[in-house]
Amino acid sequence: MLSSNRLIKNTLNLFHFRKLIMLCALFPLLANATIADEDFLQCKVNLAKRAEIAGFSSYITQTVIDNISPIKRVIALDKKQPEFTQTFEQYIKARVTDYHVRVGKEKLKKNKKLFDTLEKKYGVPRQYLVSFWGLETVFGKHKGKMSVLNSLATLACDERRSEFFTLELLNLFTLIETKQVAVEQLQGSWAGAMGHMQFMPTAFLKYAVDGDNDGKVDIWKSEVDALTTAANYLNKISWQPKERWGREVKLPTNFAFDKVAFDQYYPLDYFKELGVKKTNNHSLSTYDIQAELYLPSGHKGPAFLLYPNFNVIMTWNLSKSYALSVGLLANKLVGAKGIEFSHKAQTNVKPYSVAQMKNLQSQLNSLGFETGEPDGIWGPKSRQAIRSFQLQHQLIADGYPNKEVFVKINLVTNKTKDSMSNINQES
């Protein structure tokens, strides 16, 4: 049962959180693209105005904000995230390691009583909590040493995701103002994530739980607080206790790619009808659940069916490679074999660069396959555009930017340019 002081504090947090959401909509001083054209000092002035409008004290609007300074390395790291610079195989092998599995199993055994309690109260299986813990900080070994205040301010003053990080920074001010955290302890990742489980300020503000009942939430030093908060967070964002995240599957040789759009859910029975099987060649179950087909390396690599809990993992970190690593590590922690990557030359390709992907997106756009503003990221719009291009040109429609796609689109683009040149000459 919460103490009266804690109840008041939680109520104050909720009030500040709702108020800040409204202010983000009403006063988008930091959320527009022009912020990138202002220097950091002007950005700090804008931050102070936002904080003042939100009702923060002079300690926040003057002392805390005055002491903020930019970290140039943060912007560089933001542009070089491993999800965009590694192949799926490289990404998984770097994270789902023998060390993670061995130490993860030790943590499960050591904290059995705690996990028994968390599973019963929150409905989140223990292997997922330990998987998040291992992937986020290697079980607390690497919690980050950057200033969370400076990291968030740097990203709030950058145009790419200004609105998101501005809200995170304002919510961090609430945590400081209500004395839930002290400025001195605010160390974390380059993106502003904190503690054993790398919570962003908004997640801390909304879901923090005093798991060890010592009157405060300390996600840096208390493993119990961090794990309890993680269980509460996953529960509140709709984790389904009786369902798994998804599974690796085998596609038939003649799989009908034209009958399945990517980033779209279908009944599990539909994939069964298309000949999809478990990796042991057994039939898929008849369980009533929606599933999405995902091919992180295209048709030559592993295939997965993703269930609704996968989207819950994605809420934690909006990267499918990350979410798959959570699920795969969780599986191995309870005895699963894991992925066996092929060592054929076709699958050991170098990752396409951001520049190559941007160019491909521009080419697709010019041919009428809409990807949105080219950003170098292989996201849902790009998968759909590539799939449509593949279908039109009789390629295997796996939605993946493989060598065949790059070669074919260059041929088509050059042919289109030649045709336009001939038309101009004739006219």
C-alpha positions as CSV (number, residue, x, y, z in Angstrom):
1,M,0.0,0.0,0.0
2,L,1.3,3.4,-0.9
3,S,2.1,5.9,1.8
4,S,0.2,9.2,1.7
5,N,3.3,11.1,0.7
6,R,3.9,8.7,-2.1
7,L,0.3,8.9,-3.3
8,I,0.5,12.7,-3.3
9,K,3.8,12.5,-5.2
10,N,2.3,10.1,-7.8
11,T,-0.7,12.4,-8.3
12,L,1.6,15.3,-8.8
13,N,3.6,13.3,-11.4
14,L,0.4,12.4,-13.3
15,F,-0.7,16.1,-13.3
16,H,2.7,17.3,-14.6
17,F,2.8,14.5,-17.2
18,R,-0.7,15.4,-18.6
19,K,0.1,19.1,-18.5
20,L,3.3,18.6,-20.5
21,I,1.6,16.6,-23.2
22,M,-0.9,19.5,-23.6
23,L,1.9,22.0,-23.7
24,C,3.8,20.0,-26.4
25,A,0.7,20.4,-28.6
26,L,0.0,24.1,-27.7
27,F,3.5,25.5,-27.6
28,P,5.7,23.6,-30.1
29,L,8.7,25.9,-29.6
30,L,11.2,23.1,-29.7
31,A,9.4,20.6,-31.9
32,N,9.8,22.3,-35.3
33,A,12.5,21.9,-37.8
34,T,13.7,25.5,-37.4
35,I,15.2,24.7,-34.0
36,A,18.2,23.2,-35.9
37,D,19.0,26.6,-37.3
38,E,19.3,28.2,-33.8
39,D,22.4,27.9,-31.7
40,F,22.3,25.9,-28.5
41,L,22.1,29.1,-26.3
42,Q,18.9,30.1,-28.0
43,C,17.6,26.6,-27.6
44,K,18.2,26.9,-23.8
45,V,16.2,30.1,-23.8
46,N,13.3,28.3,-25.5
47,L,13.7,25.4,-23.0
48,A,13.5,27.8,-20.1
49,K,10.3,29.4,-21.6
50,R,8.7,26.0,-22.0
51,A,9.7,25.1,-18.4
52,E,8.3,28.3,-17.1
53,I,5.0,27.8,-18.9
54,A,4.8,24.3,-17.5
55,G,5.0,25.8,-14.0
56,F,8.5,24.7,-13.0
57,S,10.4,26.5,-10.3
58,S,13.3,28.9,-10.9
59,Y,15.6,26.1,-9.8
60,I,14.7,24.3,-13.0
61,T,14.2,27.3,-15.3
62,Q,17.5,29.0,-14.2
63,T,19.9,26.8,-12.3
64,V,19.3,23.4,-14.0
65,I,18.9,24.7,-17.5
66,D,21.7,27.2,-17.2
67,N,24.1,24.4,-16.4
68,I,23.1,22.3,-19.5
69,S,25.6,22.0,-22.2
70,P,25.6,20.1,-25.6
71,I,27.4,16.8,-26.2
72,K,28.5,16.6,-29.9
73,R,29.1,12.9,-29.7
74,V,25.4,12.3,-28.9
75,I,24.4,13.5,-32.4
76,A,27.1,11.3,-34.0
77,L,25.8,8.2,-32.0
78,D,22.2,9.0,-32.9
79,K,23.1,8.8,-36.6
80,K,25.1,5.5,-36.3
81,Q,22.7,3.2,-34.4
82,P,23.6,-0.5,-35.0
83,E,20.0,-1.3,-36.2
84,F,20.9,0.7,-39.3
85,T,24.6,-0.3,-39.8
86,Q,24.7,-4.0,-39.2
87,T,23.1,-7.0,-40.9
88,F,20.6,-8.9,-38.8
89,E,23.0,-11.8,-38.3
90,Q,25.7,-9.4,-37.0
91,Y,23.2,-7.6,-34.7
92,I,21.9,-10.8,-33.1
93,K,25.3,-12.5,-32.7
94,A,26.6,-9.4,-30.9
95,R,23.7,-9.5,-28.4
96,V,22.4,-13.0,-27.9
97,T,25.8,-14.4,-26.8
98,D,26.8,-17.3,-24.7
99,Y,27.7,-14.9,-21.9
100,H,24.2,-13.4,-21.9
101,V,22.7,-16.8,-21.7
102,R,24.9,-18.1,-19.0
103,V,24.7,-15.0,-16.7
104,G,21.0,-14.7,-17.5
105,K,20.3,-18.2,-16.2
106,E,22.3,-17.4,-13.1
107,K,20.1,-14.3,-12.5
108,L,17.0,-16.3,-13.0
109,K,18.2,-18.8,-10.3
110,K,19.5,-16.2,-7.9
111,N,16.3,-14.1,-8.0
112,K,13.7,-16.9,-8.2
113,K,11.7,-15.6,-5.3
114,L,11.5,-12.1,-6.8
115,F,10.5,-13.4,-10.2
116,D,7.9,-15.7,-8.6
117,T,6.3,-12.5,-7.1
118,L,6.6,-10.4,-10.3
119,E,5.1,-13.1,-12.5
120,K,2.1,-13.6,-10.2
121,K,1.5,-9.8,-9.8
122,Y,2.2,-8.5,-13.3
123,G,1.9,-11.6,-15.6
124,V,5.3,-11.1,-17.3
125,P,7.4,-14.3,-17.6
126,R,10.7,-13.9,-15.9
127,Q,12.8,-14.8,-19.0
128,Y,11.7,-11.6,-20.7
129,L,12.6,-9.3,-17.8
130,V,16.1,-10.9,-17.6
131,S,16.4,-10.7,-21.4
132,F,15.7,-6.9,-21.3
133,W,18.1,-6.6,-18.4
134,G,20.9,-8.4,-20.3
135,L,20.4,-6.5,-23.5
136,E,20.0,-3.1,-22.0
137,T,23.0,-3.0,-19.6
138,V,24.5,-6.5,-19.6
139,F,22.8,-7.1,-16.2
140,G,23.9,-3.7,-14.8
141,K,27.5,-3.7,-15.9
142,H,27.0,-0.9,-18.4
143,K,24.4,1.6,-17.2
144,G,26.0,4.5,-19.1
145,K,28.1,7.4,-17.8
146,M,26.9,10.3,-19.9
147,S,24.9,13.2,-18.4
148,V,21.3,12.4,-19.0
149,L,20.4,16.1,-18.8
150,N,23.0,17.1,-21.4
151,S,22.2,14.2,-23.7
152,L,18.5,14.9,-23.7
153,A,19.0,18.6,-24.2
154,T,21.4,17.9,-27.1
155,L,18.8,15.7,-28.8
156,A,15.9,18.1,-27.9
157,C,17.8,20.9,-29.7
158,D,18.4,18.7,-32.8
159,E,15.8,18.8,-35.5
160,R,15.6,15.0,-36.1
161,R,13.5,14.0,-33.1
162,S,13.2,17.3,-31.2
163,E,9.6,16.9,-30.1
164,F,10.2,13.4,-28.5
165,F,13.3,14.4,-26.6
166,T,11.9,17.8,-25.5
167,L,9.0,15.9,-23.8
168,E,11.5,13.5,-22.2
169,L,13.6,16.4,-20.9
170,L,10.5,18.2,-19.5
171,N,9.5,15.0,-17.7
172,L,13.0,14.7,-16.3
173,F,12.5,18.2,-14.9
174,T,9.4,16.9,-13.1
175,L,11.4,14.0,-11.6
176,I,14.0,16.5,-10.4
177,E,11.3,19.0,-9.1
178,T,9.5,16.3,-7.1
179,K,12.8,15.0,-5.8
180,Q,12.3,11.5,-7.2
181,V,15.8,11.8,-8.7
182,A,18.8,14.0,-7.9
183,V,20.8,15.8,-10.6
184,E,24.0,14.2,-9.3
185,Q,22.8,10.7,-10.0
186,L,21.6,11.4,-13.6
187,Q,24.0,9.3,-15.6
188,G,22.9,7.1,-18.4
189,S,23.1,6.4,-22.1
190,W,23.7,8.9,-24.9
191,A,19.9,8.8,-25.6
192,G,19.0,9.7,-22.0
193,A,18.0,6.2,-20.8
194,M,18.7,5.4,-17.2
195,G,19.5,2.6,-14.7
196,H,19.6,-1.2,-14.9
197,M,16.8,-1.4,-17.4
198,Q,17.5,1.9,-19.2
199,F,14.2,3.7,-18.6
200,M,13.5,7.0,-20.3
201,P,12.2,9.8,-18.0
202,T,8.6,9.4,-19.2
203,A,8.6,5.7,-18.4
204,F,10.1,6.3,-15.0
205,L,7.5,9.0,-14.3
206,K,4.6,6.8,-15.3
207,Y,5.6,3.3,-14.2
208,A,8.3,3.5,-11.4
209,V,7.6,1.1,-8.5
210,D,9.4,0.9,-5.2
211,G,10.0,-2.8,-5.3
212,D,12.1,-3.2,-2.2
213,N,9.8,-0.9,-0.1
214,D,12.5,1.4,1.2
215,G,10.5,4.5,0.4
216,K,12.2,5.5,-2.9
217,V,12.7,4.2,-6.4
218,D,16.4,3.8,-7.3
219,I,16.7,2.2,-10.7
220,W,20.5,2.7,-10.7
221,K,21.4,0.8,-7.5
222,S,18.3,-1.3,-6.7
223,E,17.9,-4.3,-9.0
224,V,14.6,-5.0,-7.3
225,D,13.2,-1.6,-8.1
226,A,14.4,-1.8,-11.7
227,L,13.0,-5.2,-12.4
228,T,9.7,-4.4,-10.6
229,T,9.3,-1.2,-12.6
230,A,10.0,-3.2,-15.8
231,A,7.4,-5.7,-15.0
232,N,4.9,-3.0,-14.2
233,Y,5.7,-1.2,-17.4
234,L,5.2,-4.2,-19.6
235,N,2.0,-5.1,-17.8
236,K,0.6,-1.6,-18.3
237,I,1.4,-1.5,-22.0
238,S,-0.7,-4.6,-22.5
239,W,1.6,-7.6,-22.3
240,Q,-0.5,-10.8,-22.9
241,P,0.6,-13.2,-20.1
242,K,-0.4,-16.5,-21.9
243,E,1.2,-15.7,-25.2
244,R,4.7,-15.7,-26.6
245,W,6.4,-13.0,-28.7
246,G,6.4,-15.0,-31.9
247,R,8.5,-17.8,-33.3
248,E,11.0,-18.7,-36.0
249,V,9.4,-20.6,-38.9
250,K,10.2,-22.3,-42.2
251,L,8.7,-21.1,-45.4
252,P,8.0,-23.6,-48.2
253,T,10.2,-23.5,-51.3
254,N,7.4,-22.1,-53.4
255,F,6.1,-19.7,-50.8
256,A,3.5,-17.3,-52.2
257,F,5.0,-13.9,-51.3
258,D,2.4,-12.1,-53.4
259,K,-0.3,-13.3,-50.9
260,V,1.4,-11.7,-47.8
261,A,2.0,-8.0,-47.3
262,F,4.6,-7.0,-44.7
263,D,3.9,-5.2,-41.5
264,Q,0.3,-6.5,-41.6
265,Y,-1.3,-9.1,-39.4
266,Y,-3.2,-12.2,-40.6
267,P,-4.8,-15.1,-38.7
268,L,-2.3,-17.8,-37.8
269,D,-4.4,-20.3,-39.8
270,Y,-3.7,-18.2,-42.9
271,F,0.0,-18.9,-42.7
272,K,-0.7,-22.6,-42.1
273,E,-2.7,-22.7,-45.3
274,L,0.3,-21.1,-47.1
275,G,2.5,-24.0,-46.0
276,V,4.4,-22.2,-43.2
277,K,5.7,-24.6,-40.6
278,K,7.6,-24.6,-37.3
279,T,11.4,-25.0,-37.6
280,N,11.0,-28.7,-36.6
281,N,8.7,-29.2,-39.7
282,H,5.7,-29.6,-37.5
283,S,2.5,-27.8,-38.4
284,L,1.6,-24.5,-36.8
285,S,-0.9,-24.7,-34.0
286,T,-4.6,-23.8,-34.4
287,Y,-4.3,-21.2,-31.7
288,D,-6.5,-18.2,-32.4
289,I,-3.9,-15.4,-32.7
290,Q,-2.9,-12.8,-35.3
291,A,0.6,-13.0,-36.8
292,E,2.9,-10.9,-39.0
293,L,5.5,-12.4,-41.3
294,Y,9.0,-10.8,-40.9
295,L,12.1,-11.5,-42.9
296,P,14.9,-9.5,-41.4
297,S,17.4,-10.6,-44.0
298,G,15.0,-11.3,-46.9
299,H,14.0,-14.7,-48.2
300,K,17.5,-16.1,-47.9
301,G,17.6,-15.6,-44.2
302,P,15.5,-16.7,-41.1
303,A,11.8,-16.1,-41.1
304,F,9.6,-15.2,-38.2
305,L,5.9,-15.0,-37.3
306,L,5.4,-12.1,-34.9
307,Y,2.5,-12.1,-32.4
308,P,0.9,-9.1,-30.5
309,N,3.5,-9.3,-27.6
310,F,6.2,-8.4,-30.2
311,N,4.6,-5.0,-30.5
312,V,4.7,-4.6,-26.7
313,I,8.5,-5.2,-26.9
314,M,8.6,-2.7,-29.7
315,T,7.1,-0.1,-27.4
316,W,10.2,-0.4,-25.2
317,N,12.5,0.1,-28.2
318,L,11.1,0.8,-31.7
319,S,13.5,-1.5,-33.5
320,K,12.5,-4.9,-34.9
321,S,16.0,-6.2,-34.6
322,Y,16.1,-5.2,-30.9
323,A,12.7,-6.8,-30.3
324,L,13.8,-10.0,-32.0
325,S,16.9,-10.1,-29.8
326,V,14.7,-9.8,-26.7
327,G,12.6,-12.7,-27.8
328,L,15.4,-14.9,-29.0
329,L,17.4,-14.4,-25.8
330,A,14.3,-15.0,-23.7
331,N,13.8,-18.3,-25.5
332,K,17.4,-19.4,-24.9
333,L,17.2,-18.5,-21.2
334,V,14.6,-21.3,-20.9
335,G,16.3,-23.9,-23.0
336,A,15.5,-23.1,-26.6
337,K,18.2,-23.8,-29.3
338,G,18.2,-20.4,-31.0
339,I,18.8,-19.4,-34.6
340,E,21.3,-21.3,-36.7
341,F,22.4,-18.9,-39.4
342,S,23.3,-20.2,-42.8
343,H,26.9,-19.7,-43.8
344,K,26.2,-19.6,-47.5
345,A,27.9,-16.7,-49.3
346,Q,24.5,-15.2,-50.2
347,T,23.6,-14.5,-46.6
348,N,26.9,-13.2,-45.4
349,V,26.6,-9.9,-47.3
350,K,27.7,-6.5,-46.0
351,P,24.9,-4.3,-44.8
352,Y,23.7,-1.7,-47.2
353,S,24.7,1.8,-46.2
354,V,22.4,4.6,-45.2
355,A,23.4,6.4,-48.4
356,Q,22.6,3.4,-50.6
357,M,19.2,3.0,-48.9
358,K,18.4,6.7,-49.4
359,N,19.3,6.5,-53.0
360,L,17.1,3.4,-53.4
361,Q,14.2,5.2,-51.7
362,S,14.6,8.2,-54.1
363,Q,14.6,5.8,-57.1
364,L,11.5,4.0,-55.9
365,N,9.8,7.4,-55.3
366,S,10.6,8.5,-58.8
367,L,9.1,5.3,-60.2
368,G,5.9,5.8,-58.3
369,F,6.6,3.4,-55.4
370,E,6.1,5.7,-52.4
371,T,8.6,5.4,-49.6
372,G,8.1,8.9,-48.0
373,E,11.0,11.2,-47.4
374,P,14.3,9.2,-48.0
375,D,15.9,8.6,-44.7
376,G,18.1,5.6,-45.2
377,I,16.0,3.4,-42.9
378,W,14.4,0.1,-44.1
379,G,11.0,0.8,-42.5
380,P,7.4,-0.3,-43.3
381,K,7.0,2.1,-46.2
382,S,10.2,1.0,-47.8
383,R,9.4,-2.7,-47.3
384,Q,6.0,-2.2,-49.0
385,A,7.6,-0.1,-51.9
386,I,10.3,-2.7,-52.5
387,R,7.7,-5.5,-52.4
388,S,5.6,-3.7,-55.0
389,F,8.6,-3.1,-57.2
390,Q,9.6,-6.8,-56.9
391,L,6.1,-7.9,-57.8
392,Q,6.1,-5.7,-60.9
393,H,9.4,-7.0,-62.1
394,Q,9.0,-10.7,-61.3
395,L,11.5,-10.8,-58.5
396,I,11.0,-12.7,-55.2
397,A,8.7,-10.2,-53.3
398,D,10.4,-10.4,-49.9
399,G,10.5,-6.6,-49.4
400,Y,14.2,-6.7,-48.8
401,P,16.8,-4.4,-50.4
402,N,19.0,-7.2,-51.8
403,K,21.4,-7.2,-54.6
404,E,18.8,-8.1,-57.2
405,V,16.7,-5.1,-56.2
406,F,19.6,-2.6,-56.5
407,V,20.6,-4.0,-59.9
408,K,17.1,-4.1,-61.3
409,I,16.2,-0.6,-60.1
410,N,19.4,0.8,-61.6
411,L,18.5,-0.8,-65.0
412,V,14.9,0.5,-64.8
413,T,16.0,4.0,-63.8
414,N,18.6,4.3,-66.5
415,K,16.1,3.0,-69.1
416,T,13.6,5.6,-67.9
417,K,16.2,8.3,-68.2
418,D,17.2,7.2,-71.7
419,S,13.5,7.2,-72.8
420,M,13.0,10.7,-71.4
421,S,16.2,11.9,-73.1
422,N,15.0,10.5,-76.5
423,I,11.6,12.2,-76.1
424,N,13.3,15.6,-75.3
425,Q,15.6,15.2,-78.4
426,E,12.6,14.4,-80.6
427,S,10.7,17.4,-79.4
